[in-house]
Amino acid sequence: MRLILKLLFVSFCQFFACVTLLSWAVQPAAAGFQATNTGKLIMLPFPPILAGSNPPTLNFGAVKNAEGNTASTTPYQTVIVQNPGSESLPWRVTANDDWLICSPTSGVDSGTVNVFVAPCSLMPGNYKGSFTIADPMNPQTYSQTVNVNLHVYSPSQDMPPFGAFNAPTDNATVSSSIPVTGWALDDVGVESVKIYGGTKPDQLTHIGDAALVEGARPDVTAAYPDVAANDKAGWGYMMLTNFLPNGGNGTYYIRAVATDTQGNQTILGAKTIYCDNQHAGKPFGAIETPAQGEIASGNDYANWGWALTPPPARIPTDGSTINVWVDGVNLGHPNYNVYRKDIASFFPGYENSDGAAGFFNLDTTAYASGVHTIQWTARDNAGNSDGIGSRFFTIQNPDRDHSLSTVTRHNTNMSAISTPMRDSDAPMQYRTGHDVDAPLVTATPDGNDKIRIYVQPSSRLELRLGQTGFSGYSFSNNDIRTLPIGSALDSAGAIFNWGPGPGVVGDFDLVFIRDTGDDWIKKEVTVTIADVQPIVTANGQAASLTVTSGESVDIAVRLLVDDLAGLEVDYWLLAYSSSGWKSFGLDGWQDGVSPLLRYELFSIPTGVQLAKLTAPLTNTTVYFAVSTPDMAELWYSAVQIEVK
């Protein structure tokens, strides 16, 4: 339905470039080698020079007990050593403070260093330390220093974790899989974020544990620059509402609880949601292996999952409309139509009940060890499609350098860079969502040669760079880092794919650099991952309504815009029935598809009545939608009205 709406809307929409772009300067990193935090390693194509004077920083915390012994500390943090030069480079790690422990203490070219703190002899207070990674034969030229901040707390100073529960929206009507997301930090470390739910607010049971993901919330990292492990604030969990009591139909209460390393707990928030899987029309299901955060290895790992769609629609039994995605890249179709007794018993009467399961043989050795994202998407024979089971998992193969892992927190500081670069003003093409046949959208740089692209949470981005030979990096807090978790730049250096998992939200600044032989060209893109949640109701009902012939229906809307307030959008209120499409505008309902108005995006916190449907009324579906003027992004909700 999303694609149908987009195709309908685009023919009535004017193309209008309405993105406001942030200006930031990026130049290539260049050092003999660089210490970075966990991240897929991409060799930097620049000659080595002396690193800058503003090194990256790791933050730790520790709590003493009443006897003065260490009760808990921030878990170890990992940095990656990478050599962007063309010659092999040995390195040695030297801890400059006796409370710092680094392991291993030496290596050649790429490698991983785990950093621990041992504050046994330290009194409560703030401590600044560092360690240096240097070429033992030429330490003056090839070296990098990493600063470490340690805050030691007395028992009375220890604080519980803090954070937020961001999604789903309170009082939202949902169905199928939904992302449950937010962020959490602690003075020492967050041990877990657990999700509880049920039909009574005082009788909630444990549903699952959210994944804590590095680099998922750059806004939180920037807001709390001195908090321990601040780069791992974002958390996310994909919840399949069909397995909630009563088949995922009715009112449910959800709570998120954070626990720190000391056992202190904080309720991050509570939500009330209305689940309506009875009237849902999209495929649904789950990935079962790998589980959230599970380790996968080998060249023939069995990725199991299942998918169903509400009757009378069906999913082709050959699995040709189910796709497996890793890091936003489509790998193909699973072997589908496998019988699962539990699924068949729980969902009887579906066209695929007796063959809902499938598996895909994943060669994990083709990937860098570390955290990745995986998701299935399914489309039924009625054209309905949806994502299934988006999650993070870890690839770990003994013969693979595990320094080639996930998001890089710290890399060469921008003050160390002197190579001039030329900004590209060439447009780029991209698509979002999981429809491999969706039309590409053209994005044109603004006056500062910057591009901004909007992506919905747990969706996907495919970005065409226009030429081969690019290297890709992210850019944060004046540091160049590796590309985000769940992303991949193809071997030709021409197509960037990203499948951000649940909990990944905010502005992500990316830079793609290419050596032309004569100079360096950079393309700068800001990817904004944020949600827009339009809600339309008919006589107060958000999913479906049954009325008698001759009865009038009040149409009201609600809109939550997350972090995109101020973005220029088109607003739509549409009704579809056997007589075709109608659009609501300043003169009431009119035939055809046209926007209500173009204006800045803003929240409508409570239901605001916009229109009325009156007799003669037939079965009708009403849509409330907002879209960017170029139709690159579309957010909508619908309510079905049945007339008896």
Stockholm file with secondary structure:
# STOCKHOLM 1.0

chainA/1-644         MRLILKLLFVSFCQFFACVTLLSWAVQPAAAGFQATNTGKLIMLPFPPILAGSNPPTLNFGAVKNAEGNTASTTPYQTVIVQNPGSESLPWRVTANDDWLICSPTSGVDSGTVNVFVAPCSLMPGNYKGSFTIADPMNPQTYSQTVNVNLHVYSPSQDMPPFGAFNAPTDNATVSSSIPVTGWALDDVGVESVKIYGGTKPDQLTHIGDAALVEGARPDVTAAYPDVAANDKAGWGYMMLTNFLPNGGNGTYYIRAVATDTQGNQTILGAKTIYCDNQHAGKPFGAIETPAQGEIASGNDYANWGWALTPPPARIPTDGSTINVWVDGVNLGHPNYNVYRKDIASFFPGYENSDGAAGFFNLDTTAYASGVHTIQWTARDNAGNSDGIGSRFFTIQNPDRDHSLSTVTRHNTNMSAISTPMRDSDAPMQYRTGHDVDAPLVTATPDGNDKIRIYVQPSSRLELRLGQTGFSGYSFSNNDIRTLPIGSALDSAGAIFNWGPGPGVVGDFDLVFIRDTGDDWIKKEVTVTIADVQPIVTANGQAASLTVTSGESVDIAVRLLVDDLAGLEVDYWLLAYSSSGWKSFGLDGWQDGVSPLLRYELFSIPTGVQLAKLTAPLTNTTVYFAVSTPDMAELWYSAVQIEVK
#=GR chainA/1-644 SS CHHHHHHHHHTTCCCCCCCCCCCCCCCCCCCSSEEEESBCCCCCCSCCCCCCSSCCEEEEEEEECTTSSEEEECCCEEEEEECCSSSCCEEEEEESSTTEEEESCEEESSEEEEEEECCTTCCSEEEEEEEEEECTTCTTTSEEEEEEEEEEECGGGCCCCEEEEEESCTTCEECSEEEEEEEEECSSCEEEEEEEEESSTTSCEEEEECEEETTSCHHHHHHCTTSTTGGGCEEEEEEEGGGSHHHHEEEEEEEEEEEETTSCEEEEEEEEEEEEGGGCCSCEEEECSSCTTCEECSSSEEEEEEEECCTTCCCCTTCTTEEEEETTEEEECCEEEECCHHHHHHSTTCTTGGGCEEEEEECGGGSCSEEEEEEEEEECTTSCEEEEEEEEEEECCTTSCTTBCSCCCCCCBGGGCCCCCEECCCCEEEEESSCTTSCCEEECCCTTSEEEEEECTTCCEEEECSSSCEEEEEEETTEEECCCTTEEECTTSCEEEECCCTTCCEEEEEEEEEECSSSEEEEEEEEEECCCEEEEEETTBSSEEEECTTCCEEEEEEEECTTCTTCEEEEEEEEEETTEEEEEETTEEEESCCCSEEEECCCEEEEEEEEEECSSCCSEEEEEEEECTTSSCEEEEEEEEEEC
#=GC SS_cons         CHHHHHHHHHTTCCCCCCCCCCCCCCCCCCCSSEEEESBCCCCCCSCCCCCCSSCCEEEEEEEECTTSSEEEECCCEEEEEECCSSSCCEEEEEESSTTEEEESCEEESSEEEEEEECCTTCCSEEEEEEEEEECTTCTTTSEEEEEEEEEEECGGGCCCCEEEEEESCTTCEECSEEEEEEEEECSSCEEEEEEEEESSTTSCEEEEECEEETTSCHHHHHHCTTSTTGGGCEEEEEEEGGGSHHHHEEEEEEEEEEEETTSCEEEEEEEEEEEEGGGCCSCEEEECSSCTTCEECSSSEEEEEEEECCTTCCCCTTCTTEEEEETTEEEECCEEEECCHHHHHHSTTCTTGGGCEEEEEECGGGSCSEEEEEEEEEECTTSCEEEEEEEEEEECCTTSCTTBCSCCCCCCBGGGCCCCCEECCCCEEEEESSCTTSCCEEECCCTTSEEEEEECTTCCEEEECSSSCEEEEEEETTEEECCCTTEEECTTSCEEEECCCTTCCEEEEEEEEEECSSSEEEEEEEEEECCCEEEEEETTBSSEEEECTTCCEEEEEEEECTTCTTCEEEEEEEEEETTEEEEEETTEEEESCCCSEEEECCCEEEEEEEEEECSSCCSEEEEEEEECTTSSCEEEEEEEEEEC
//
